[in-house]
């Protein structure tokens, strides 16, 4: 069993686990700033680009669970995210097919980060054709490290190189990307990059990216 945080448009490493093994998502863990809980990375015309969800800062996130984090709609992040996705992927092979399922998330004013990310996750799994579904824990999951079949990834998958731990169960599988004529392959972007570029073949890329 893999324990995962709830990520916003999680990356390929994250989705390879959701695709290939039993996972439990813990929305009761403490929110971390500058993590994939409220950001994702795409390939834009000028290179790798972070899309950051603005959240209401209660002053101290050290005691705030992910499911309690509120979204800040005083910023224009929804408009920026959608326009960035359009600009980056409008020429991708599968943009027109999947975009109508994704655009409504950027028109609706969600109150909580949890609701946005959880509904996006379910939609992405459906579009990828992944039949496995993660469980959502009812409380914070305590791990004592004595059971080798339980792998805790809550603090392992990070946009910060110094915090991202080596993952022996992930191997980045190359695939065609929109700007491959000007940039080398960018590994481990948001799964939305893979979906727009590979469409129905995306799930197979995820399976090849997972190392049992």
Secondary structure, 3 states (H helix, E strand, C coil): CEEECCCCCCEHHHHHHHHHCCEEECCCCECCCCCCCCEEEEEECCEEEEEECCECCCCCHHHCEHHHCEECCCCCHHHHHHHHHHHHHCCCCCHHHHHHHHHHHHCCCCCEHHHHHHHHHHHHHHHHCCCCCCEECCCCCCCCCCCCCCEECCCCCCCCCCCCCCCCCECCCCCCCCCCCCCCCCCCCEHHHHHHHHHHHHHHHHHHHECC
